[in-house]
Amino acid sequence: MIHSMSPAGVTHGERFERVGVAADARTASQTRDEFARWLEFTFDLAPDRAGDLALATYEALANCAEFAYLSKGLTGTMDIRAAFDPDSSALSVIVSDRGLWRTAAPTPGDRSRGRGIAIMTAMADNASIQTSMGGTTVRLTWTDVQPR
């Protein structure tokens, strides 16, 4: 079950939050779609830039879903918090989990895997990943974002 927090009570829709959602593929995909709709209604973005934001954010969510709780053998939770700062015209997205960082073992000949971090780094104006025993936090930032 997804526990979503509606942005309805947030001033000017400057925030998007989903806290404690299931870290699984279905929820990651649904959250990406909700985030993309929020972007569309909140910001004046060219379609390709909106796609970049949604894709980079989805990669962070998908990494949580696939890797964060693998060693625990259970579905954990993840959080996404996006906030717009009108003073700097910057949009920051933070995706976090309470699992363990795991670097995927490369599969010989499989070129379809292992591009998530490269995609996040290429699509965001700034990207960082912080890991600890308490979880992983991915921070993505885009500048020159204009509200509608």
MOJOUR-V836991 format. One record per pair of residues at least 6 apart in sequence whose C-alpha atoms are under 6 Angstrom apart, sorted by the first residue. I is the first residue (numbers start at 1). J is the second residue. D is the distance in Angstrom with one decimal. If there is no record, write none. Layout:
<<I | J | D> <I | J | D>>
//
This chain:
<<2 | 21 | 5.3> <3 | 21 | 5.7> <4 | 18 | 5.0> <5 | 18 | 5.5> <7 | 16 | 5.9> <14 | 83 | 5.8> <14 | 84 | 5.2> <15 | 82 | 5.4> <15 | 83 | 4.5> <16 | 81 | 5.8> <16 | 82 | 5.0> <17 | 80 | 5.6> <17 | 81 | 4.5> <18 | 79 | 5.7> <18 | 80 | 5.3> <19 | 79 | 4.4> <20 | 77 | 5.1> <20 | 78 | 5.4> <20 | 79 | 5.6> <21 | 77 | 5.2> <21 | 78 | 5.5> <22 | 77 | 4.6> <23 | 65 | 4.3> <23 | 75 | 5.9> <23 | 76 | 5.5> <23 | 77 | 4.8> <23 | 78 | 5.5> <24 | 65 | 4.4> <25 | 65 | 5.8> <28 | 61 | 5.4> <28 | 62 | 5.8> <32 | 58 | 5.5> <36 | 54 | 5.6> <42 | 147 | 5.9> <42 | 148 | 5.7> <43 | 146 | 5.7> <43 | 147 | 4.1> <43 | 148 | 4.9> <44 | 146 | 5.5> <44 | 147 | 5.6> <44 | 148 | 5.1> <52 | 123 | 5.5> <56 | 120 | 4.5> <59 | 116 | 5.3> <68 | 99 | 4.5> <68 | 100 | 5.2> <69 | 99 | 5.1> <78 | 96 | 5.6> <78 | 97 | 4.5> <79 | 95 | 5.6> <79 | 96 | 5.3> <80 | 94 | 5.6> <80 | 95 | 4.5> <81 | 93 | 5.7> <81 | 94 | 5.2> <82 | 92 | 5.5> <82 | 93 | 4.2> <83 | 91 | 5.7> <83 | 92 | 5.4> <84 | 90 | 5.8> <84 | 91 | 4.4> <89 | 143 | 6.0> <89 | 144 | 5.2> <89 | 145 | 5.2> <90 | 142 | 5.6> <90 | 143 | 4.3> <90 | 145 | 5.7> <91 | 141 | 5.6> <91 | 142 | 5.2> <92 | 140 | 5.7> <92 | 141 | 4.4> <93 | 139 | 5.8> <93 | 140 | 5.1> <94 | 138 | 5.6> <94 | 139 | 4.6> <95 | 137 | 5.8> <95 | 138 | 5.2> <96 | 136 | 5.5> <96 | 137 | 4.3> <97 | 135 | 5.2> <97 | 136 | 5.5> <98 | 134 | 5.4> <98 | 135 | 3.9> <99 | 135 | 4.7> <100 | 135 | 5.6> <121 | 127 | 5.4> <124 | 140 | 5.9> <124 | 141 | 5.9> <124 | 142 | 5.7> <125 | 141 | 5.8> <125 | 142 | 5.0> <126 | 140 | 5.8> <126 | 141 | 5.1> <127 | 139 | 5.7> <127 | 140 | 4.6> <128 | 138 | 5.8> <128 | 139 | 5.3> <129 | 137 | 5.7> <129 | 138 | 4.5> <130 | 136 | 5.7> <130 | 137 | 5.2>>
//
